[in-house]
Amino acid sequence: MASEIARRVMEIIAEQALLDLSDVTPEATLESLGIDSLGLVESIFAIEEAFDVSVPFNANEPGKSSFDISSVGAIIAAVETLVDQSQT
């Protein structure tokens, strides 16, 4: 399931940022992909909808959020955790 989550998160990010899927790698940062704060918010909404989870994201204080957005890989790991928590 984890690889399915990773694939879907990368697809969502690529779709929201109008990027080719091959450009979105776990090592990529949102900044390196050219994703601004609006693109991030749109991606978060799409992730919440796709996985039926609620992302604990505080746009005003991202340093205080438990949802790590430092890289695509970090986002994938955070989504995997949320999905695991929602299934218990």
Buried (B, 14 or more C-beta within 10 A) or exposed (E): EEEEBBEBBBBBBBBBBEBEEEBBEBEBEBEEBEBEEEBBEBBBBBBBEBBEBEBEBEEEEBEEBEBBBEBBBBBBBBBBBBBEEEEE
